[in-house]
Amino acid sequence: MQQSVNIRKRLCEQHLQILSGICRAVGEKDQYTQAHGYRVSLYAMRLARRLGCSPEEVRNVGIGGLFHDVGKLALSDRIFTNRETHLPSDLEQEVRCHPLIGAALLKDIDFLKPVVDFVLFHHEQEDGNGYPFGLRAGEIPPGAKIVSIADCFDAVTTDRPYQKGQSAATAYQILREGCRRFFCEEYVETFIEEIEENGIIQDTCLDPLLADELVRSAAGFSAR
Ligand SMILES: [Fe+2]
């Protein structure tokens, strides 16, 4: 029994090292993408809690948020140095592969299986016009819908190389206008309530141990 616990712990440590390495590599490639992952994770967990999800669901959504763009690791550097609002169509096509690449990176790690779909489907839309599969509202897992709202809110409210961060009010408007086309209306309203009550995340709130804590807890071991 103790031996199997030790083996599981060792496996967890190895997986954690791999994932921490992936996270660091994402940061080396593009610091914005790394910090964005932390914030999306925290926003997604806040929304999941407010929607009444179980602690396990909240944690899985947190991991999905943290790694949602991990597939960008494989994308061309030209995408990250682009300063235009719109990418040329060849790069746009390349970006559309990142959910598939991210899911492929995570799918063989047993305890991360429940989060793979959140990574894979975070760019699907309620109206079926998202990517990579064009799933419709009822086919998209709730965790992916949660990550997608957190992703949009953070992308709008933070400075990016090609645009200045906008106010929370502007982000609410964008989310509300996207209801039913892009986002689940009920989740959007719950998210706005949460931000109004508990505020926007500041960069200084980033916790470098978030990945360790979430991944260890998913594997059945507490981090601290
Ligand atoms: Fe993404």
py3Dmol code that shows the C-alpha trace and the ligand (Angstrom):
import py3Dmol

protein = """\
ATOM      1  CA  MET A   1       0.000   0.000   0.000  1.00  0.00           C
ATOM      2  CA  GLN A   2       2.717   2.448   1.130  1.00  0.00           C
ATOM      3  CA  GLN A   3       4.750   1.345  -1.885  1.00  0.00           C
ATOM      4  CA  SER A   4       1.941   2.219  -4.308  1.00  0.00           C
ATOM      5  CA  VAL A   5       1.492   5.606  -2.609  1.00  0.00           C
ATOM      6  CA  ASN A   6       5.220   6.235  -3.030  1.00  0.00           C
ATOM      7  CA  ILE A   7       5.076   5.239  -6.701  1.00  0.00           C
ATOM      8  CA  ARG A   8       2.108   7.570  -7.263  1.00  0.00           C
ATOM      9  CA  LYS A   9       3.951  10.384  -5.509  1.00  0.00           C
ATOM     10  CA  ARG A  10       7.034   9.832  -7.644  1.00  0.00           C
ATOM     11  CA  LEU A  11       4.928   9.808 -10.822  1.00  0.00           C
ATOM     12  CA  CYS A  12       3.201  12.988  -9.672  1.00  0.00           C
ATOM     13  CA  GLU A  13       6.580  14.653  -9.093  1.00  0.00           C
ATOM     14  CA  GLN A  14       7.734  13.612 -12.559  1.00  0.00           C
ATOM     15  CA  HIS A  15       4.566  14.901 -14.192  1.00  0.00           C
ATOM     16  CA  LEU A  16       4.850  18.097 -12.217  1.00  0.00           C
ATOM     17  CA  GLN A  17       8.414  18.590 -13.410  1.00  0.00           C
ATOM     18  CA  ILE A  18       7.276  18.073 -16.998  1.00  0.00           C
ATOM     19  CA  LEU A  19       4.383  20.516 -16.600  1.00  0.00           C
ATOM     20  CA  SER A  20       6.499  23.095 -14.760  1.00  0.00           C
ATOM     21  CA  GLY A  21       9.004  22.776 -17.591  1.00  0.00           C
ATOM     22  CA  ILE A  22       6.228  23.343 -20.126  1.00  0.00           C
ATOM     23  CA  CYS A  23       4.997  26.385 -18.146  1.00  0.00           C
ATOM     24  CA  ARG A  24       8.525  27.804 -17.988  1.00  0.00           C
ATOM     25  CA  ALA A  25       8.978  27.165 -21.702  1.00  0.00           C
ATOM     26  CA  VAL A  26       5.732  29.056 -22.397  1.00  0.00           C
ATOM     27  CA  GLY A  27       7.080  31.930 -20.286  1.00  0.00           C
ATOM     28  CA  GLU A  28      10.374  31.911 -22.178  1.00  0.00           C
ATOM     29  CA  LYS A  29       8.465  32.031 -25.446  1.00  0.00           C
ATOM     30  CA  ASP A  30       5.993  34.679 -24.353  1.00  0.00           C
ATOM     31  CA  GLN A  31       5.685  36.103 -20.844  1.00  0.00           C
ATOM     32  CA  TYR A  32       2.209  37.457 -21.515  1.00  0.00           C
ATOM     33  CA  THR A  33       0.875  33.971 -22.325  1.00  0.00           C
ATOM     34  CA  GLN A  34       2.313  32.591 -19.086  1.00  0.00           C
ATOM     35  CA  ALA A  35       0.880  35.355 -16.860  1.00  0.00           C
ATOM     36  CA  HIS A  36      -2.420  35.222 -18.759  1.00  0.00           C
ATOM     37  CA  GLY A  37      -2.647  31.487 -17.900  1.00  0.00           C
ATOM     38  CA  TYR A  38      -2.316  32.236 -14.167  1.00  0.00           C
ATOM     39  CA  ARG A  39      -5.005  34.911 -14.264  1.00  0.00           C
ATOM     40  CA  VAL A  40      -7.387  32.834 -16.401  1.00  0.00           C
ATOM     41  CA  SER A  41      -6.956  29.979 -13.931  1.00  0.00           C
ATOM     42  CA  LEU A  42      -7.899  32.206 -10.978  1.00  0.00           C
ATOM     43  CA  TYR A  43     -10.849  33.839 -12.774  1.00  0.00           C
ATOM     44  CA  ALA A  44     -12.115  30.456 -13.981  1.00  0.00           C
ATOM     45  CA  MET A  45     -12.003  29.008 -10.452  1.00  0.00           C
ATOM     46  CA  ARG A  46     -13.873  32.021  -9.070  1.00  0.00           C
ATOM     47  CA  LEU A  47     -16.605  31.590 -11.669  1.00  0.00           C
ATOM     48  CA  ALA A  48     -16.801  27.813 -11.112  1.00  0.00           C
ATOM     49  CA  ARG A  49     -17.163  28.334  -7.338  1.00  0.00           C
ATOM     50  CA  ARG A  50     -19.863  30.923  -7.852  1.00  0.00           C
ATOM     51  CA  LEU A  51     -21.734  28.548 -10.162  1.00  0.00           C
ATOM     52  CA  GLY A  52     -21.762  25.988  -7.330  1.00  0.00           C
ATOM     53  CA  CYS A  53     -19.258  23.518  -8.820  1.00  0.00           C
ATOM     54  CA  SER A  54     -17.699  20.898  -6.516  1.00  0.00           C
ATOM     55  CA  PRO A  55     -14.133  21.471  -5.192  1.00  0.00           C
ATOM     56  CA  GLU A  56     -12.873  18.875  -7.678  1.00  0.00           C
ATOM     57  CA  GLU A  57     -14.585  20.625 -10.595  1.00  0.00           C
ATOM     58  CA  VAL A  58     -13.211  23.977  -9.427  1.00  0.00           C
ATOM     59  CA  ARG A  59      -9.683  22.536  -9.329  1.00  0.00           C
ATOM     60  CA  ASN A  60     -10.017  20.957 -12.784  1.00  0.00           C
ATOM     61  CA  VAL A  61     -11.276  24.228 -14.242  1.00  0.00           C
ATOM     62  CA  GLY A  62      -8.281  25.937 -12.577  1.00  0.00           C
ATOM     63  CA  ILE A  63      -5.837  23.545 -14.238  1.00  0.00           C
ATOM     64  CA  GLY A  64      -7.660  23.913 -17.563  1.00  0.00           C
ATOM     65  CA  GLY A  65      -7.358  27.704 -17.244  1.00  0.00           C
ATOM     66  CA  LEU A  66      -3.697  27.509 -16.344  1.00  0.00           C
ATOM     67  CA  PHE A  67      -2.824  25.359 -19.353  1.00  0.00           C
ATOM     68  CA  HIS A  68      -5.483  26.521 -21.802  1.00  0.00           C
ATOM     69  CA  ASP A  69      -2.934  28.118 -24.165  1.00  0.00           C
ATOM     70  CA  VAL A  70      -0.071  25.711 -23.546  1.00  0.00           C
ATOM     71  CA  GLY A  71      -0.325  24.583 -27.179  1.00  0.00           C
ATOM     72  CA  LYS A  72       0.978  28.024 -28.204  1.00  0.00           C
ATOM     73  CA  LEU A  73       4.389  26.703 -27.259  1.00  0.00           C
ATOM     74  CA  ALA A  74       4.535  25.070 -30.669  1.00  0.00           C
ATOM     75  CA  LEU A  75       3.537  28.189 -32.624  1.00  0.00           C
ATOM     76  CA  SER A  76       5.838  30.305 -34.739  1.00  0.00           C
ATOM     77  CA  ASP A  77       7.623  33.237 -33.036  1.00  0.00           C
ATOM     78  CA  ARG A  78       6.120  35.575 -35.660  1.00  0.00           C
ATOM     79  CA  ILE A  79       2.769  35.187 -33.901  1.00  0.00           C
ATOM     80  CA  PHE A  80       4.178  36.536 -30.635  1.00  0.00           C
ATOM     81  CA  THR A  81       6.036  39.450 -32.200  1.00  0.00           C
ATOM     82  CA  ASN A  82       3.038  40.534 -34.278  1.00  0.00           C
ATOM     83  CA  ARG A  83       1.958  44.085 -33.396  1.00  0.00           C
ATOM     84  CA  GLU A  84      -1.142  44.236 -35.613  1.00  0.00           C
ATOM     85  CA  THR A  85      -4.638  43.571 -34.252  1.00  0.00           C
ATOM     86  CA  HIS A  86      -5.243  40.966 -36.962  1.00  0.00           C
ATOM     87  CA  LEU A  87      -2.838  38.239 -37.977  1.00  0.00           C
ATOM     88  CA  PRO A  88      -2.123  37.333 -41.612  1.00  0.00           C
ATOM     89  CA  SER A  89      -4.282  34.356 -42.627  1.00  0.00           C
ATOM     90  CA  ASP A  90      -1.429  31.810 -42.612  1.00  0.00           C
ATOM     91  CA  LEU A  91      -0.625  32.702 -38.980  1.00  0.00           C
ATOM     92  CA  GLU A  92      -4.317  32.780 -38.087  1.00  0.00           C
ATOM     93  CA  GLN A  93      -4.611  29.190 -39.343  1.00  0.00           C
ATOM     94  CA  GLU A  94      -1.602  28.235 -37.235  1.00  0.00           C
ATOM     95  CA  VAL A  95      -3.088  29.820 -34.086  1.00  0.00           C
ATOM     96  CA  ARG A  96      -6.247  27.790 -34.569  1.00  0.00           C
ATOM     97  CA  CYS A  97      -4.205  24.608 -33.954  1.00  0.00           C
ATOM     98  CA  HIS A  98      -3.185  25.539 -30.394  1.00  0.00           C
ATOM     99  CA  PRO A  99      -6.136  23.851 -28.597  1.00  0.00           C
ATOM    100  CA  LEU A 100      -5.327  20.575 -30.394  1.00  0.00           C
ATOM    101  CA  ILE A 101      -1.616  20.829 -29.583  1.00  0.00           C
ATOM    102  CA  GLY A 102      -2.327  21.701 -25.923  1.00  0.00           C
ATOM    103  CA  ALA A 103      -4.720  18.765 -25.521  1.00  0.00           C
ATOM    104  CA  ALA A 104      -2.169  16.426 -27.121  1.00  0.00           C
ATOM    105  CA  LEU A 105       0.454  17.560 -24.587  1.00  0.00           C
ATOM    106  CA  LEU A 106      -1.773  16.808 -21.591  1.00  0.00           C
ATOM    107  CA  LYS A 107      -3.866  13.838 -22.671  1.00  0.00           C
ATOM    108  CA  ASP A 108      -1.533  11.006 -21.616  1.00  0.00           C
ATOM    109  CA  ILE A 109      -1.137  12.210 -18.038  1.00  0.00           C
ATOM    110  CA  ASP A 110      -3.743  10.200 -16.139  1.00  0.00           C
ATOM    111  CA  PHE A 111      -4.787  12.697 -13.483  1.00  0.00           C
ATOM    112  CA  LEU A 112      -5.048  15.494 -16.054  1.00  0.00           C
ATOM    113  CA  LYS A 113      -7.505  13.622 -18.268  1.00  0.00           C
ATOM    114  CA  PRO A 114     -10.525  15.526 -16.834  1.00  0.00           C
ATOM    115  CA  VAL A 115      -9.043  18.869 -17.953  1.00  0.00           C
ATOM    116  CA  VAL A 116      -8.048  17.937 -21.507  1.00  0.00           C
ATOM    117  CA  ASP A 117     -11.463  18.864 -22.927  1.00  0.00           C
ATOM    118  CA  PHE A 118     -11.310  22.306 -21.296  1.00  0.00           C
ATOM    119  CA  VAL A 119      -8.072  22.983 -23.178  1.00  0.00           C
ATOM    120  CA  LEU A 120      -9.318  21.388 -26.387  1.00  0.00           C
ATOM    121  CA  PHE A 121     -12.655  23.238 -26.485  1.00  0.00           C
ATOM    122  CA  HIS A 122     -11.841  26.670 -25.011  1.00  0.00           C
ATOM    123  CA  HIS A 123     -12.288  28.380 -28.419  1.00  0.00           C
ATOM    124  CA  GLU A 124     -15.573  26.671 -29.264  1.00  0.00           C
ATOM    125  CA  GLN A 125     -18.604  29.006 -29.374  1.00  0.00           C
ATOM    126  CA  GLU A 126     -22.278  28.689 -28.427  1.00  0.00           C
ATOM    127  CA  ASP A 127     -23.370  29.238 -32.059  1.00  0.00           C
ATOM    128  CA  GLY A 128     -21.093  26.539 -33.490  1.00  0.00           C
ATOM    129  CA  ASN A 129     -18.694  28.973 -35.201  1.00  0.00           C
ATOM    130  CA  GLY A 130     -15.731  28.338 -32.933  1.00  0.00           C
ATOM    131  CA  TYR A 131     -12.718  26.106 -33.464  1.00  0.00           C
ATOM    132  CA  PRO A 132     -11.278  23.486 -33.787  1.00  0.00           C
ATOM    133  CA  PHE A 133     -14.521  21.472 -34.165  1.00  0.00           C
ATOM    134  CA  GLY A 134     -17.405  23.944 -34.426  1.00  0.00           C
ATOM    135  CA  LEU A 135     -19.259  22.377 -31.482  1.00  0.00           C
ATOM    136  CA  ARG A 136     -22.596  23.926 -30.482  1.00  0.00           C
ATOM    137  CA  ALA A 137     -23.721  25.123 -27.024  1.00  0.00           C
ATOM    138  CA  GLY A 138     -24.986  21.778 -25.710  1.00  0.00           C
ATOM    139  CA  GLU A 139     -21.881  19.934 -26.909  1.00  0.00           C
ATOM    140  CA  ILE A 140     -19.331  22.167 -25.163  1.00  0.00           C
ATOM    141  CA  PRO A 141     -18.337  21.034 -21.636  1.00  0.00           C
ATOM    142  CA  PRO A 142     -19.210  23.604 -18.915  1.00  0.00           C
ATOM    143  CA  GLY A 143     -15.535  23.817 -17.864  1.00  0.00           C
ATOM    144  CA  ALA A 144     -14.533  24.910 -21.379  1.00  0.00           C
ATOM    145  CA  LYS A 145     -17.281  27.583 -21.360  1.00  0.00           C
ATOM    146  CA  ILE A 146     -15.979  28.875 -18.029  1.00  0.00           C
ATOM    147  CA  VAL A 147     -12.369  29.039 -19.276  1.00  0.00           C
ATOM    148  CA  SER A 148     -13.511  30.804 -22.432  1.00  0.00           C
ATOM    149  CA  ILE A 149     -15.224  33.626 -20.469  1.00  0.00           C
ATOM    150  CA  ALA A 150     -12.224  34.038 -18.135  1.00  0.00           C
ATOM    151  CA  ASP A 151      -9.933  34.045 -21.196  1.00  0.00           C
ATOM    152  CA  CYS A 152     -11.910  36.793 -22.952  1.00  0.00           C
ATOM    153  CA  PHE A 153     -12.165  38.973 -19.838  1.00  0.00           C
ATOM    154  CA  ASP A 154      -8.431  38.808 -19.124  1.00  0.00           C
ATOM    155  CA  ALA A 155      -7.497  39.350 -22.782  1.00  0.00           C
ATOM    156  CA  VAL A 156      -9.623  42.532 -22.887  1.00  0.00           C
ATOM    157  CA  THR A 157      -8.538  43.989 -19.536  1.00  0.00           C
ATOM    158  CA  THR A 158      -4.749  43.505 -19.810  1.00  0.00           C
ATOM    159  CA  ASP A 159      -2.105  45.208 -21.952  1.00  0.00           C
ATOM    160  CA  ARG A 160      -1.071  43.171 -24.980  1.00  0.00           C
ATOM    161  CA  PRO A 161       1.635  43.995 -27.518  1.00  0.00           C
ATOM    162  CA  TYR A 162      -0.976  45.213 -30.003  1.00  0.00           C
ATOM    163  CA  GLN A 163      -3.543  46.854 -27.708  1.00  0.00           C
ATOM    164  CA  LYS A 164      -3.854  48.629 -24.381  1.00  0.00           C
ATOM    165  CA  GLY A 165      -5.876  46.929 -21.648  1.00  0.00           C
ATOM    166  CA  GLN A 166      -9.471  48.197 -21.377  1.00  0.00           C
ATOM    167  CA  SER A 167     -11.765  48.743 -18.403  1.00  0.00           C
ATOM    168  CA  ALA A 168     -13.825  46.019 -16.729  1.00  0.00           C
ATOM    169  CA  ALA A 169     -16.965  47.845 -17.944  1.00  0.00           C
ATOM    170  CA  THR A 170     -15.804  47.503 -21.558  1.00  0.00           C
ATOM    171  CA  ALA A 171     -15.084  43.810 -20.983  1.00  0.00           C
ATOM    172  CA  TYR A 172     -18.601  43.325 -19.510  1.00  0.00           C
ATOM    173  CA  GLN A 173     -20.054  44.920 -22.625  1.00  0.00           C
ATOM    174  CA  ILE A 174     -18.008  42.658 -24.908  1.00  0.00           C
ATOM    175  CA  LEU A 175     -19.028  39.565 -22.933  1.00  0.00           C
ATOM    176  CA  ARG A 176     -22.711  40.597 -22.905  1.00  0.00           C
ATOM    177  CA  GLU A 177     -22.708  41.320 -26.635  1.00  0.00           C
ATOM    178  CA  GLY A 178     -21.178  37.881 -27.160  1.00  0.00           C
ATOM    179  CA  CYS A 179     -23.909  36.067 -25.199  1.00  0.00           C
ATOM    180  CA  ARG A 180     -25.534  33.206 -27.111  1.00  0.00           C
ATOM    181  CA  ARG A 181     -23.155  33.744 -30.064  1.00  0.00           C
ATOM    182  CA  PHE A 182     -19.900  33.099 -28.203  1.00  0.00           C
ATOM    183  CA  PHE A 183     -20.638  32.646 -24.520  1.00  0.00           C
ATOM    184  CA  CYS A 184     -23.216  31.107 -22.180  1.00  0.00           C
ATOM    185  CA  GLU A 185     -25.432  33.971 -20.953  1.00  0.00           C
ATOM    186  CA  GLU A 186     -25.948  32.596 -17.434  1.00  0.00           C
ATOM    187  CA  TYR A 187     -22.181  32.132 -16.945  1.00  0.00           C
ATOM    188  CA  VAL A 188     -21.447  35.643 -18.246  1.00  0.00           C
ATOM    189  CA  GLU A 189     -23.864  37.272 -15.784  1.00  0.00           C
ATOM    190  CA  THR A 190     -22.496  35.175 -12.904  1.00  0.00           C
ATOM    191  CA  PHE A 191     -18.944  36.133 -13.893  1.00  0.00           C
ATOM    192  CA  ILE A 192     -19.811  39.836 -13.959  1.00  0.00           C
ATOM    193  CA  GLU A 193     -21.411  39.541 -10.493  1.00  0.00           C
ATOM    194  CA  GLU A 194     -18.224  37.876  -9.237  1.00  0.00           C
ATOM    195  CA  ILE A 195     -15.932  40.597 -10.626  1.00  0.00           C
ATOM    196  CA  GLU A 196     -18.190  43.360  -9.333  1.00  0.00           C
ATOM    197  CA  GLU A 197     -18.120  41.817  -5.867  1.00  0.00           C
ATOM    198  CA  ASN A 198     -14.516  40.626  -5.591  1.00  0.00           C
ATOM    199  CA  GLY A 199     -12.646  42.689  -8.143  1.00  0.00           C
ATOM    200  CA  ILE A 200     -10.248  42.310 -11.003  1.00  0.00           C
ATOM    201  CA  ILE A 201      -6.964  40.373 -10.572  1.00  0.00           C
ATOM    202  CA  GLN A 202      -3.825  42.520 -10.470  1.00  0.00           C
ATOM    203  CA  ASP A 203      -0.586  41.170 -11.925  1.00  0.00           C
ATOM    204  CA  THR A 204       0.941  41.369  -8.458  1.00  0.00           C
ATOM    205  CA  CYS A 205      -1.510  38.689  -7.267  1.00  0.00           C
ATOM    206  CA  LEU A 206       0.197  36.024  -9.388  1.00  0.00           C
ATOM    207  CA  ASP A 207       1.155  32.995  -7.367  1.00  0.00           C
ATOM    208  CA  PRO A 208       4.096  31.092  -8.843  1.00  0.00           C
ATOM    209  CA  LEU A 209       3.074  28.019  -6.832  1.00  0.00           C
ATOM    210  CA  LEU A 210      -0.403  27.885  -8.344  1.00  0.00           C
ATOM    211  CA  ALA A 211       0.578  25.245 -10.930  1.00  0.00           C
ATOM    212  CA  ASP A 212       2.269  23.054  -8.309  1.00  0.00           C
ATOM    213  CA  GLU A 213      -0.662  23.319  -5.940  1.00  0.00           C
ATOM    214  CA  LEU A 214      -3.327  22.520  -8.518  1.00  0.00           C
ATOM    215  CA  VAL A 215      -1.451  19.663 -10.145  1.00  0.00           C
ATOM    216  CA  ARG A 216      -0.440  18.020  -6.854  1.00  0.00           C
ATOM    217  CA  SER A 217      -3.973  18.301  -5.586  1.00  0.00           C
ATOM    218  CA  ALA A 218      -5.331  16.749  -8.803  1.00  0.00           C
ATOM    219  CA  ALA A 219      -2.928  13.852  -8.295  1.00  0.00           C
ATOM    220  CA  GLY A 220      -4.168  13.416  -4.724  1.00  0.00           C
ATOM    221  CA  PHE A 221      -1.316  15.128  -2.841  1.00  0.00           C
ATOM    222  CA  SER A 222      -1.436  18.495  -1.140  1.00  0.00           C
ATOM    223  CA  ALA A 223       1.288  20.988  -1.983  1.00  0.00           C
ATOM    224  CA  ARG A 224       1.490  22.920   1.265  1.00  0.00           C
TER     225      ARG A 224
END
"""
ligand_1 = """\
1
LIG
Fe -6.476 30.070 -26.565
"""
view = py3Dmol.view(width=600, height=400)
view.addModel(protein, "pdb")
view.setStyle({"model": 0}, {"cartoon": {"style": "trace"}})
view.addModel(ligand_1, "xyz")
view.setStyle({"model": 1}, {"stick": {}})
view.zoomTo()
view.show()
